[in-house]
Amino acid sequence: MNVRKKLRAIMTGKRLVLMPGAYDALSARIIEAEGFEAICAGGYAAIGSMLAQPDMGQSNMRDYADHYARICAAVEVPVYVDADTGFGGVNNVRQMVRAFEAAGVAGVFISDQVFPNRCGYLPGKQVIPVEQMLAKIKAALDARRDPDFFIAARTDAAGVEGLNAAIARSQLFMEAGADMAKPMGVDTIEDIKRVLREVSGPHMATLSQAAGFKQRSLKELEAAGVVAATFPSVALFAAAHAVRNVLRILKRENSLTPTFPHLIPLEDYYELVGLKAMLTREESYDQAAAALAHKRAAE
């Protein structure tokens, strides 16, 4: 089963699947190595890792396509990604879908914010008229070459116009053919249950550090019928904390030795990045080339 079919199986399943967020290829490899079935890759983590800036829509489609391609190439599990607003109008959306498919992405979500998109948990959001978003959804559906490529439509209307407006938009998104409608900022169990009752299709919960330390039980989410939960910035925040901590130790102690307990062992790192497999491959090609040269010389 390829990664896109795997993502669709997750989204039609009956159990809660946890999808940590990757900010680069190495973090994606770690997520996969720890046994997670799928990965999300959002703009918040991408902008943080690529530009060291908050997610206010500073990047472009080509940067994201390259970023996601590196993540997808590092793992064998589905990668579900952030497509911001589609990076413009319907023709931009079409290019985005084609580029992200070529990058190996399993699925995307497109937001109904005005351009430039910003993190859904930051102030200052605005949403486009619903007709414009419906046109973008249609363009995305028409552009995909692989019918298993998962296309979700996200609305930020809950934080702008209220939950009723977000539900109404989500219903229209599903009628337009989206594989999933995602009302952003719907975080309480009560509101999630209402969305599940009133909006068809699967529901994915977002547990982001950008939302603050909200306590939500994964068991409650699963019991409510949520099929996936993303943690889009957990690896980014963990990495930033770990790097800052070890550098503070180095600065304070003026010695590398006290940092050793905080570093991944060299053997573990090489296993993670696949050094042994690369050396074996290199040796096999060298041996094959030498054998061919020897054969030709003997003729």
Secondary structure by P-SEA (a helix, b strand, c coil): ccaaaaaaaaaaccbbbbbbbbccaaaaaaaaaacccbbbbcaaaaaaaaccccccccccaaaaaaaaaaaaaacccbbbbbcccccccaaaaaaaaaaaaaaccccbbbbccccccccccccccccccaaaaaaaaaaaaaacccccbbbbbbbcccccccaaaaaaaaaaaaaaccccccccccccaaaaaaaaaccccbbbbbbcccccbbbbbaaaaaaacccccccccaaaaaaaaaaaaaaaaaaaaccccccccccccaaaaaaaacaaaaaaaaaaaaaaaaaaaaaaaac
